[in-house]
Amino acid sequence: MKKTLKTLLATALMTCAAFAQAAAVNLNTAGANELAEALNGIGLTKAEAIVSFRETNGAFLSVEDLVRVKGIGEVLLERNRDNLVLE
């Protein structure tokens, strides 16, 4: 019984931690480190590409514009869509 309770508690804590990491990130203001930490499948190199694209082309007008960044496709967009905001 104790082992089951410990397992349930551990699972609940891991679930809470996963939700805590899923905070929305602003595509137009976040730095590369913040993007890399907040987005699934986006490492520092791709995050830097996002920031560079934004600096060259201006603010993202829609979340869908993210696929205009080299190395980011529909799969990565869909994986992170719920965590992206523009304001």
Backbone torsions as a table, in degrees:
resi	resn	phi	psi	omega
1	MET	NA	-45.3	179.9
2	LYS	-62.3	-39.8	-179.4
3	LYS	-63.9	-40.5	178.8
4	THR	-64.2	-43.1	178.8
5	LEU	-64.2	-40.9	178.7
6	LYS	-63.9	-41.1	178.9
7	THR	-64.3	-44.4	178.8
8	LEU	-62.7	-42.1	179.4
9	LEU	-64.4	-44.3	179.2
10	ALA	-62.0	-42.6	178.8
11	THR	-63.1	-43.1	179.3
12	ALA	-63.4	-41.4	179.6
13	LEU	-65.4	-40.7	178.5
14	MET	-65.9	-37.8	178.0
15	THR	-64.7	-43.4	178.3
16	CYS	-62.7	-40.1	178.8
17	ALA	-64.0	-39.3	178.8
18	ALA	-64.2	-40.9	178.2
19	PHE	-68.1	-35.1	179.6
20	ALA	-64.9	-34.6	179.7
21	GLN	-74.3	-17.8	-173.9
22	ALA	-86.4	28.4	179.3
23	ALA	-68.0	146.9	-179.4
24	ALA	-66.4	145.4	178.5
25	VAL	-124.2	137.4	-178.2
26	ASN	-83.7	115.8	-177.6
27	LEU	-64.2	-24.1	-176.3
28	ASN	-96.0	-9.8	-178.3
29	THR	-128.4	-17.8	-175.8
30	ALA	-70.2	143.0	174.3
31	GLY	-81.5	173.1	-177.0
32	ALA	-60.4	-42.7	-179.8
33	ASN	-62.7	-43.4	179.5
34	GLU	-63.6	-42.9	178.4
35	LEU	-62.7	-45.0	-178.5
36	ALA	-63.1	-37.1	-179.7
37	GLU	-75.4	-34.3	-172.3
38	ALA	-88.5	-23.7	-172.0
39	LEU	-106.1	140.3	-178.2
40	ASN	-81.4	123.0	178.8
41	GLY	85.9	4.7	178.6
42	ILE	-112.5	110.7	176.0
43	GLY	-91.1	-173.8	-176.3
44	LEU	-63.0	-38.0	-178.8
45	THR	-63.7	-46.7	178.6
46	LYS	-68.5	-36.0	177.8
47	ALA	-63.6	-40.1	176.7
48	GLU	-65.0	-35.6	176.8
49	ALA	-64.7	-37.0	177.7
50	ILE	-63.3	-47.5	-179.6
51	VAL	-63.7	-43.2	179.3
52	SER	-62.3	-43.4	177.6
53	PHE	-59.7	-44.7	-179.2
54	ARG	-63.6	-40.6	-179.9
55	GLU	-68.5	-33.6	-179.5
56	THR	-79.8	-40.0	-171.5
57	ASN	-107.9	-4.4	-177.9
58	GLY	91.1	-179.1	-175.8
59	ALA	-61.3	148.8	173.2
60	PHE	-69.5	132.3	179.3
61	LEU	-90.6	-22.1	175.5
62	SER	-148.6	158.0	177.9
63	VAL	-61.5	-34.1	-179.3
64	GLU	-61.7	-24.3	178.5
65	ASP	-62.7	-16.1	-179.7
66	LEU	-57.9	-31.0	-179.2
67	VAL	-70.0	-8.9	174.9
68	ARG	-75.1	-13.2	177.8
69	VAL	-80.4	128.7	-179.3
70	LYS	-57.5	131.0	178.2
71	GLY	93.6	-3.0	179.4
72	ILE	-118.0	120.3	-178.8
73	GLY	-116.2	-171.4	-177.8
74	GLU	-59.7	-37.4	-177.8
75	VAL	-63.0	-47.2	178.6
76	LEU	-65.3	-38.5	177.5
77	LEU	-60.1	-49.9	-178.4
78	GLU	-63.9	-36.5	179.5
79	ARG	-63.1	-28.2	-174.3
80	ASN	-115.9	-2.3	-173.9
81	ARG	-49.2	-44.2	-176.4
82	ASP	-68.3	-15.1	-178.6
83	ASN	-102.7	4.5	-176.7
84	LEU	-107.9	135.0	173.8
85	VAL	-132.7	163.6	179.6
86	LEU	-112.0	-10.1	-179.4
87	GLU	-127.6	NA	NA
